[in-house]
């Protein structure tokens, strides 16, 4: 029997708030000889240990007689967790150090995920990882159980999915492209229903938002990681915000940024016209009244460069299909998709930082606007390679934003089309066809 058992249930927070966990979907098991860790401690210094264990893990292990066994149990837990993601491990996207075992406020161990690990959980729709650790005098072992997410679908979403299935096939096909190898069909259908509920809320909020006071609008929104934006803005090179159709972008952005008058008039949105024209006029008027500029996507390169030279912020929706001269085929969720190359061209030419940003609606109806840290540009001697690899980095950032709150992304769009697809040949009009000669 083990002398000192340790058990833990992970406290990894699910990224999608309206989810509930079901039974375990994956299981990882690993054991480690304590003597192996003891040799590691003798042969390597603190720098090497820091590559395997977090600072908190090293502190929790202490410096007494039980230190080696404690670290061995934690290393076994890392190996058990990484076995849940064999594909990511083989591709080099994850390693054992992306998982750590720390103690909560009650002294019980808990699993902590790195940013890369959290993304892997989100892609696989895993809410939590439950971990059990144990050791005796000679070995340590751990078991990791992955607990799946199950999206809770509002009644409105279920009814719209069934009785008003506008683009239902497109939504389901897109969801299968992203999740089919990781989640069961029932969860994909629940995500589709939750997306319909999100679209229904968008319509209601679009109508309601115009009647709210400025103070009430500000109360509806919370801004996260503002320091990332402030640091980029202070560089003086302008800022490119990399975003997409997440949550209610109008509510979150307008209300969130209006809290900071120093950037009033410094935000400009790049977007295509909306159909019908009256809706486009209405949306543009709202943005202009709130102090935000609107820049058309076509023929706007010189305008964007000028805005960046002034140190302004250009918001670039990056999750839509781009074809012809505007697009290049770049991987998006593992499949090629026509993607705008202009953002990479502008970023590489100007050096302006590119910050991912997204918003989402929480269960209580409040909205969150979050800025992420800048995306590293890939600047290599070959210009075309730089554009392609940087564009791929942008797509990877969008992927991370999508899987955080997938029900609130724009799944109705046909995203996976080649930038080089041939144009459709239209049949000539009847009047233009060659008519048979009369006898």
C-alpha positions in Angstrom: 0.0 0.0 0.0 1.2 3.5 -0.7 2.6 5.4 2.3 1.6 8.9 1.3 -1.4 9.0 -1.1 -2.3 12.2 -2.9 -5.5 12.8 -4.9 -6.7 15.8 -6.8 -9.5 17.0 -9.0 -8.5 19.7 -11.4 -9.9 23.2 -11.1 -9.1 24.1 -14.7 -11.9 26.6 -15.6 -13.9 25.8 -18.7 -13.6 28.6 -21.3 -17.3 28.4 -22.3 -19.4 29.5 -19.4 -22.7 27.7 -20.3 -21.3 24.2 -20.1 -21.7 21.2 -17.9 -19.4 18.2 -17.5 -20.4 14.6 -18.2 -18.4 11.4 -17.6 -14.7 11.1 -18.5 -14.0 10.9 -22.2 -10.2 10.2 -22.1 -7.9 8.6 -19.6 -4.1 8.9 -19.1 -1.9 6.8 -16.7 1.8 7.1 -15.9 4.3 5.9 -13.3 7.8 7.1 -12.5 10.6 5.6 -10.5 11.5 7.9 -7.6 15.2 7.0 -8.1 15.0 8.5 -11.6 13.9 11.9 -10.3 16.5 11.6 -7.5 19.2 11.2 -10.2 17.8 14.2 -12.1 18.1 16.3 -9.0 21.7 15.2 -8.4 22.8 15.7 -12.0 21.1 18.9 -13.0 20.8 22.3 -11.5 17.8 24.5 -10.7 17.7 25.8 -14.3 16.9 22.3 -15.6 14.3 21.7 -12.9 12.6 25.0 -13.9 12.1 23.6 -17.4 10.1 20.6 -16.0 8.4 22.1 -12.9 6.7 25.4 -12.3 8.0 27.7 -9.5 4.9 26.9 -7.5 5.5 23.1 -7.9 9.0 23.4 -6.6 7.8 25.5 -3.7 5.0 23.0 -2.8 7.5 20.1 -2.9 9.5 21.8 -0.1 13.1 20.9 0.7 12.6 18.0 3.2 12.9 14.3 2.9 9.7 14.0 0.9 10.7 16.4 -1.8 11.8 13.8 -4.3 8.7 11.7 -4.0 6.5 14.7 -4.3 8.2 15.9 -7.5 8.0 12.3 -8.9 4.3 12.2 -8.3 3.9 15.6 -10.1 6.0 14.5 -13.0 3.8 11.3 -13.4 0.8 13.6 -13.4 2.3 15.7 -16.2 3.0 12.6 -18.2 -0.6 11.3 -17.6 -2.0 14.6 -18.8 0.0 14.7 -21.9 -1.1 11.2 -22.9 -4.6 12.7 -23.2 -3.3 14.7 -26.2 -1.2 12.3 -28.3 -1.7 14.2 -31.5 -0.6 17.5 -30.0 2.4 15.8 -28.4 3.5 14.2 -31.7 3.2 17.6 -33.5 5.3 19.4 -30.9 2.4 21.6 -29.8 2.3 20.4 -26.2 4.8 19.0 -23.8 4.6 17.7 -20.1 5.7 21.1 -18.8 2.4 22.6 -20.1 0.7 20.9 -17.2 1.5 21.4 -13.5 0.1 20.3 -10.2 -0.3 22.8 -7.5 -2.2 23.1 -4.2 -5.4 25.0 -3.7 -6.3 27.0 -0.7 -7.2 23.9 1.2 -3.9 22.2 0.5 -5.4 19.8 -2.1 -3.5 19.4 -5.4 -5.0 20.9 -8.5 -4.1 20.8 -12.2 -3.0 24.0 -13.8 -2.8 24.4 -17.6 -0.5 26.6 -19.7 -2.1 28.8 -22.5 -1.2 26.1 -25.0 -2.7 23.4 -22.9 -5.9 25.4 -22.3 -6.2 25.8 -26.1 -5.8 22.0 -26.5 -8.6 21.4 -24.0 -10.9 23.9 -25.7 -10.3 22.3 -29.1 -11.2 18.9 -27.7 -14.2 20.4 -25.8 -12.7 19.3 -22.5 -13.9 21.2 -19.4 -11.7 19.7 -16.7 -9.0 17.2 -16.0 -9.4 15.2 -12.9 -6.1 13.9 -11.5 -5.2 11.3 -8.9 -1.6 11.0 -7.6 0.1 8.4 -5.3 3.5 7.2 -4.4 5.3 4.6 -2.2 8.9 4.3 -1.3 10.1 3.4 -4.8 7.6 4.8 -7.4 5.0 7.4 -8.0 1.9 7.1 -10.2 -0.9 9.3 -11.5 -4.2 9.0 -13.4 -5.7 11.8 -15.5 -9.3 11.8 -16.6 -10.6 14.3 -19.2 -14.1 15.5 -18.5 -16.0 16.7 -21.6 -18.0 19.8 -22.1 -21.7 19.6 -22.9 -23.2 22.9 -24.1 -26.4 24.0 -22.5 -28.8 25.1 -25.3 -31.5 27.7 -24.6 -35.0 27.0 -25.7 -34.9 29.7 -28.4 -31.9 28.0 -30.0 -33.5 24.6 -30.1 -36.7 26.1 -31.6 -34.8 28.1 -34.3 -32.6 25.2 -35.1 -35.7 23.0 -35.8 -38.2 25.4 -37.3 -36.1 28.2 -38.8 -33.0 26.4 -40.1 -31.5 29.3 -42.0 -28.0 28.0 -43.1 -28.3 25.1 -40.8 -26.3 22.9 -43.1 -23.5 25.4 -43.4 -23.3 25.8 -39.6 -23.2 22.0 -39.0 -20.6 21.5 -41.7 -18.4 24.2 -40.3 -18.6 22.8 -36.8 -17.8 19.3 -38.1 -14.7 20.7 -39.8 -13.4 22.0 -36.4 -14.7 19.4 -33.9 -15.7 16.2 -35.7 -12.6 14.3 -34.7 -12.8 15.4 -31.1 -16.4 15.6 -30.0 -19.6 13.4 -30.6 -22.3 14.5 -33.0 -24.7 15.3 -30.2 -22.3 18.0 -28.9 -21.9 19.4 -32.4 -25.7 19.7 -32.7 -25.9 21.4 -29.3 -23.2 23.9 -30.3 -25.3 24.7 -33.4 -28.4 25.2 -31.3 -26.5 27.5 -28.9 -25.3 29.5 -31.9 -28.9 30.0 -33.1 -29.7 31.3 -29.6 -26.7 33.6 -29.8 -27.9 35.1 -33.1 -31.4 35.6 -31.6 -29.8 37.5 -28.7 -27.8 39.6 -31.2 -31.0 40.8 -32.8 -32.6 41.7 -29.5 -29.4 43.5 -28.3 -29.2 45.5 -31.6 -32.6 46.9 -30.9 -32.3 47.4 -27.2 -28.8 48.9 -27.2 -29.8 52.1 -28.9 -32.2 53.0 -26.1 -29.7 52.5 -23.3 -27.9 55.4 -21.6 -24.1 55.8 -21.9 -23.6 54.9 -18.3 -25.8 51.7 -18.6 -23.8 50.7 -21.7 -20.5 51.0 -19.8 -21.9 48.9 -17.0 -22.7 46.1 -19.4 -19.0 45.6 -20.4 -15.9 44.5 -18.7 -12.5 45.0 -20.4 -9.8 42.4 -19.7 -6.0 42.6 -20.2 -6.1 46.2 -21.0 -2.4 46.5 -20.2 -1.6 44.6 -23.4 -3.4 47.2 -25.5 -1.9 50.2 -23.5 1.6 48.9 -24.0 1.1 48.4 -27.7 -0.6 51.8 -28.1 2.3 53.6 -26.3 4.8 52.4 -28.9 3.5 55.1 -31.2 3.4 52.8 -34.3 -0.3 52.5 -34.3 -2.1 49.3 -33.4 -3.7 46.6 -35.6 -6.5 44.8 -33.7 -6.9 41.2 -35.1 -10.4 40.1 -34.5 -13.4 38.4 -36.0 -17.2 38.1 -35.6 -17.3 37.2 -31.9 -20.1 37.9 -29.4 -21.7 41.3 -29.8 -18.7 43.2 -31.1 -20.7 46.5 -31.4 -21.8 46.5 -27.8 -18.5 45.3 -26.3 -16.3 47.6 -28.3 -18.3 50.8 -28.3 -19.2 50.6 -24.6 -15.8 49.2 -23.5 -13.6 51.7 -25.3 -15.8 54.7 -24.5 -14.5 54.4 -20.9 -11.2 55.7 -22.1 -11.7 59.2 -23.6 -8.0 59.4 -24.6 -8.6 57.1 -27.5 -11.8 58.8 -28.7 -11.6 59.2 -32.4 -8.5 57.0 -32.6 -10.3 53.7 -33.5 -11.2 52.8 -37.1 -13.0 49.7 -38.2 -12.2 48.0 -41.5 -15.2 46.2 -42.9 -17.2 45.3 -45.9 -20.6 46.9 -46.6 -23.5 45.1 -44.9 -26.6 44.1 -46.9 -29.2 45.5 -47.1 -27.9 49.0 -47.6 -30.2 50.6 -44.9 -28.7 48.3 -42.3 -25.1 49.2 -43.4 -26.1 52.9 -43.1 -27.6 52.4 -39.6 -24.5 50.5 -38.3 -22.1 53.0 -39.8 -24.0 55.9 -38.2 -23.9 54.2 -34.8 -20.1 53.8 -35.0 -19.6 57.4 -36.1 -21.8 58.7 -33.3 -19.7 56.7 -30.8 -16.5 58.3 -32.2 -15.3 55.4 -34.3 -14.3 55.6 -37.9 -15.2 53.1 -40.6 -12.8 52.2 -43.4 -13.9 50.1 -46.4 -11.9 46.9 -47.1 -11.3 47.6 -50.8 -8.9 50.3 -51.8 -8.1 51.3 -48.2 -4.4 50.4 -48.0 -3.2 54.0 -48.2 -5.8 55.1 -45.6 -4.8 52.4 -43.2 -1.1 53.3 -43.5 -1.9 56.9 -42.8 -3.9 56.0 -39.7 -1.1 53.9 -38.3 1.4 56.7 -39.0 -0.8 58.9 -36.8 -0.6 56.3 -34.1 -4.3 55.3 -34.4 -5.9 51.9 -34.0 -7.2 49.9 -36.9 -9.6 47.1 -36.2 -9.3 44.3 -38.8 -11.9 41.5 -38.9 -9.9 38.6 -40.1 -12.2 35.6 -40.0 -13.9 36.0 -43.3 -13.2 34.4 -46.7 -10.9 36.3 -49.0 -10.4 35.3 -52.7 -8.8 36.6 -55.8 -6.0 39.1 -55.5 -7.0 39.8 -51.8 -6.4 36.3 -50.5 -4.0 33.4 -50.2 -4.7 29.8 -49.1 -3.5 29.4 -45.5 -4.4 26.7 -43.0 -7.3 27.4 -40.7 -8.3 24.7 -38.2 -6.2 22.2 -40.2 -7.7 22.9 -43.7 -6.8 25.5 -46.3 -9.0 28.6 -46.5 -8.8 31.8 -48.5 -7.4 34.4 -46.1 -6.6 38.1 -46.3 -2.9 38.7 -46.9 -3.2 42.5 -46.5 -2.9 42.4 -42.7 0.5 40.6 -42.9 1.7 43.0 -45.6 0.7 46.0 -43.5 2.2 44.7 -40.3 5.5 43.6 -41.8 5.8 46.9 -43.6 5.0 49.2 -40.7 6.0 47.2 -37.7 2.7 48.0 -36.0 1.9 45.5 -33.2 -0.9 43.1 -34.0 -3.1 42.4 -31.0 -5.8 39.7 -31.0 -9.1 40.9 -29.5 -12.4 39.2 -28.9 -15.6 39.7 -27.0 -18.3 37.4 -25.6 -21.5 37.5 -23.7 -21.6 35.9 -20.2 -24.6 34.1 -18.7 -25.8 37.2 -16.8 -26.0 39.2 -20.1 -22.9 41.2 -19.5 -20.2 41.4 -22.2 -16.4 41.0 -22.0 -13.9 42.6 -24.3 -10.5 41.0 -24.0 -7.1 41.9 -25.5 -4.5 39.2 -25.9 -0.7 39.7 -26.2 0.7 40.7 -29.6 1.2 38.1 -32.3 4.9 37.6 -33.3 5.5 38.5 -36.9 7.5 36.1 -39.1 10.1 38.2 -40.9 12.3 36.0 -43.1 14.4 36.9 -46.2 11.8 35.5 -48.6 8.9 38.1 -48.6 6.3 35.6 -49.8 7.2 33.2 -47.0 7.0 36.0 -44.5 3.5 36.9 -45.6 2.3 33.3 -45.6 3.8 32.4 -42.3 2.6 35.6 -40.6 -0.9 35.1 -42.0 -0.8 31.5 -40.6 0.1 33.0 -37.2 -2.9 35.3 -37.4 -5.2 32.4 -38.3 -3.8 30.5 -35.3 -4.7 33.4 -33.1 -8.2 33.5 -34.5 -8.5 29.7 -33.8 -7.7 30.3 -30.2 -10.4 33.0 -29.9 -13.0 30.8 -31.6 -12.6 27.7 -29.3 -12.8 29.8 -26.2 -16.5 30.5 -26.8 -17.4 28.7 -30.0 -21.2 29.2 -29.8 -20.6 32.9 -30.2 -18.5 32.9 -33.4 -20.0 33.5 -36.9 -20.5 29.9 -38.0 -23.0 30.9 -40.8 -20.2 32.1 -43.0 -18.7 29.7 -45.7 -15.1 30.2 -44.4 -13.3 27.2 -46.0 -13.1 28.2 -49.7 -10.0 28.4 -51.7 -8.7 31.8 -52.7 -7.9 30.4 -56.1 -11.3 28.8 -56.8 -12.4 29.3 -60.4 -15.1 31.8 -61.1 -18.5 30.5 -62.0 -19.2 30.7 -65.7 -22.6 32.2 -66.2 -24.8 31.2 -69.0 -25.5 34.0 -71.6 -28.8 35.7 -71.6 -31.4 34.4 -73.9 -31.2 37.6 -76.0 -27.4 37.0 -76.4 -27.7 33.3 -77.5 -27.2 32.4 -81.0 -30.7 31.9 -82.4 -31.3 29.3 -85.1 -31.8 30.6 -88.6 -35.3 30.7 -89.8 -36.1 28.7 -92.9 
